[in-house]
Amino acid sequence: MYPAGHYGVALLVAAPVAAFLGRKAGTVFSTFVLLVAVLPDIDKHVPGVVHHGVTHTFLFAAVAAVVVGALAGAAYWAYVVSPATPRWPTLSPKRVFVWATVGTFLGVAGHIVADVLVLLPGTQPVSPFWPVFNRKLHYEIVPLGAPVRNLALLAAGFAVQAAIYHFDDSSRSGGQTLASYFR
């Protein structure tokens, strides 16, 4: 799948969490998932690492999620202990860790699932459950090899995100979102 398709999938997998979080936090969350969506393709830039290898596994998704979450939590902790006045008093390093961990896992896992469902010609299938199962998976559900189809997937992701943003009523209901009931 082309990067545009991966971005579209990232926006689609982030949509339920974005709807849960509300307009502002959901938009930030979706943007974060969008940024980490191509993290598995780092294997193209690391010598000795095979494309669609270890970085295209759910194990990598879990490890990357914890590492990025820990880095985000540590960065927020450093911000809180700095002499600057905190701009986000409701956040804590623990919340930032959970938020970044979930976002990274969704972005990377969405990339992996997209590569299982759509394999570009000339690329290897992925083995997403390695090291538990080494079987390479490839299910060509929809032929998305064409760039135009990848752009259509990106447009679908943006459309879903725009609908979530448009229909979120937190700005009209005094800031109450579905997530506020679980705090």
C-alpha positions as CSV (number, residue, x, y, z in Angstrom):
1,M,0.0,0.0,0.0
2,Y,1.2,3.5,-0.7
3,P,1.6,6.0,2.1
4,A,-1.6,7.8,1.2
5,G,-3.5,4.5,1.8
6,H,-1.8,4.0,5.1
7,Y,-2.7,7.5,6.2
8,G,-6.3,6.8,5.2
9,V,-6.3,3.6,7.3
10,A,-4.8,5.4,10.2
11,L,-7.6,8.0,10.1
12,L,-10.2,5.2,10.0
13,V,-8.7,3.2,12.9
14,A,-8.3,6.4,15.0
15,A,-12.0,7.4,14.3
16,P,-13.6,5.5,17.2
17,V,-11.2,6.8,19.8
18,A,-11.5,10.3,18.3
19,A,-15.3,10.2,18.6
20,F,-14.9,9.0,22.2
21,L,-12.4,11.8,23.1
22,G,-14.4,14.7,21.5
23,R,-13.6,17.4,19.0
24,K,-10.3,18.9,20.3
25,A,-8.7,15.8,21.9
26,G,-9.9,13.6,19.1
27,T,-8.4,15.8,16.5
28,V,-5.0,15.8,18.3
29,F,-5.2,12.0,18.8
30,S,-6.0,11.4,15.1
31,T,-3.2,13.6,14.0
32,F,-0.8,11.7,16.3
33,V,-2.0,8.3,14.9
34,L,-1.5,9.8,11.4
35,L,2.1,10.7,12.2
36,V,3.0,7.2,13.5
37,A,1.1,5.3,10.8
38,V,4.2,4.8,8.6
39,L,6.5,3.9,11.4
40,P,6.7,0.2,10.3
41,D,8.3,1.4,7.0
42,I,11.3,2.5,8.9
43,D,12.7,-0.9,7.8
44,K,13.3,0.7,4.3
45,H,15.9,2.9,5.9
46,V,17.7,0.5,8.3
47,P,20.5,-1.5,6.7
48,G,20.1,-5.3,7.2
49,V,16.3,-5.1,8.0
50,V,14.0,-6.7,5.5
51,H,11.0,-4.8,4.3
52,H,7.8,-6.4,5.6
53,G,9.8,-8.2,8.2
54,V,10.0,-7.6,12.0
55,T,8.7,-4.1,11.8
56,H,5.5,-5.4,10.3
57,T,4.5,-7.5,13.3
58,F,2.1,-6.9,16.2
59,L,5.1,-7.5,18.5
60,F,6.8,-4.5,16.9
61,A,3.5,-2.5,17.3
62,A,3.4,-3.3,21.0
63,V,7.1,-2.6,21.6
64,A,6.9,0.7,19.6
65,A,3.8,1.7,21.5
66,V,5.4,1.3,24.9
67,V,8.6,3.0,23.8
68,V,6.8,6.0,22.2
69,G,4.4,6.1,25.2
70,A,7.3,6.1,27.7
71,L,9.1,8.9,25.7
72,A,6.0,11.0,25.6
73,G,5.3,10.5,29.3
74,A,8.9,11.4,30.1
75,A,8.7,14.5,27.9
76,Y,5.5,15.6,29.6
77,W,7.0,14.9,33.0
78,A,10.0,17.1,32.1
79,Y,7.6,19.8,31.0
80,V,5.7,19.7,34.2
81,V,8.8,19.9,36.4
82,S,10.2,22.8,34.3
83,P,9.6,26.4,35.5
84,A,7.0,26.9,32.8
85,T,3.4,27.2,33.8
86,P,1.6,24.0,32.6
87,R,-0.9,24.7,29.8
88,W,-2.8,21.4,30.3
89,P,-3.6,21.0,34.0
90,T,-5.8,18.0,33.4
91,L,-3.0,15.9,31.9
92,S,-0.5,13.8,33.8
93,P,2.5,11.8,32.6
94,K,0.5,8.7,33.1
95,R,-2.3,9.9,30.9
96,V,0.2,11.1,28.2
97,F,1.8,7.6,28.4
98,V,-1.5,5.8,27.9
99,W,-2.6,8.2,25.1
100,A,0.6,7.9,23.2
101,T,0.8,4.1,23.7
102,V,-2.7,3.6,22.4
103,G,-2.2,6.0,19.5
104,T,1.1,4.4,18.5
105,F,-0.3,0.8,18.7
106,L,-3.4,1.8,16.6
107,G,-1.3,3.5,14.0
108,V,1.2,0.7,13.6
109,A,-1.3,-2.1,13.8
110,G,-3.5,-0.3,11.2
111,H,-0.4,-0.2,8.9
112,I,0.2,-3.9,9.4
113,V,-3.4,-4.9,8.8
114,A,-3.5,-2.7,5.7
115,D,-0.4,-4.5,4.3
116,V,-2.0,-7.8,5.0
117,L,-5.1,-6.8,3.1
118,V,-3.4,-4.9,0.3
119,L,-0.1,-6.0,-1.1
120,L,1.6,-4.0,-3.8
121,P,3.2,-5.9,-6.6
122,G,6.8,-6.8,-6.0
123,T,6.6,-6.7,-2.2
124,Q,6.7,-9.6,0.3
125,P,3.6,-10.6,2.4
126,V,3.8,-9.8,6.1
127,S,3.9,-12.2,9.0
128,P,2.0,-10.1,11.6
129,F,1.9,-12.7,14.3
130,W,5.7,-13.4,14.4
131,P,7.3,-14.9,16.6
132,V,4.2,-16.9,17.6
133,F,3.2,-17.8,14.1
134,N,5.7,-17.4,11.2
135,R,3.0,-17.8,8.5
136,K,3.0,-14.9,6.0
137,L,-0.4,-13.5,5.4
138,H,-1.9,-11.9,2.3
139,Y,-5.6,-11.4,1.6
140,E,-6.2,-9.1,-1.4
141,I,-9.7,-8.0,-0.3
142,V,-9.8,-4.9,-2.4
143,P,-7.2,-4.2,-5.2
144,L,-5.8,-0.9,-3.9
145,G,-2.5,-1.1,-5.7
146,A,-3.4,2.0,-7.8
147,P,-2.4,5.4,-6.4
148,V,-5.9,6.7,-7.2
149,R,-7.5,4.0,-5.0
150,N,-5.1,4.8,-2.2
151,L,-6.1,8.5,-2.5
152,A,-9.7,7.4,-2.3
153,L,-8.9,5.6,1.0
154,L,-7.3,8.7,2.3
155,A,-10.3,10.8,1.3
156,A,-12.6,8.3,3.2
157,G,-10.4,8.7,6.3
158,F,-10.6,12.4,6.1
159,A,-14.4,12.3,5.5
160,V,-14.9,10.1,8.6
161,Q,-12.7,12.4,10.7
162,A,-14.6,15.5,9.4
163,A,-17.9,13.9,10.2
164,I,-16.7,13.2,13.8
165,Y,-15.5,16.8,14.1
166,H,-18.7,18.2,12.7
167,F,-21.1,16.1,14.7
168,D,-19.3,16.3,18.0
169,D,-21.6,18.3,20.3
170,S,-19.0,18.9,23.1
171,S,-18.8,22.6,22.2
172,R,-22.6,23.0,22.4
173,S,-23.0,21.0,25.6
174,G,-20.7,22.8,27.9
175,G,-17.6,20.6,27.0
176,Q,-19.2,17.3,28.0
177,T,-18.1,14.4,25.8
178,L,-18.6,10.7,26.1
179,A,-15.1,10.5,27.6
180,S,-16.0,12.9,30.4
181,Y,-18.5,10.4,31.8
182,F,-15.7,7.9,32.4
183,R,-13.5,10.2,34.4
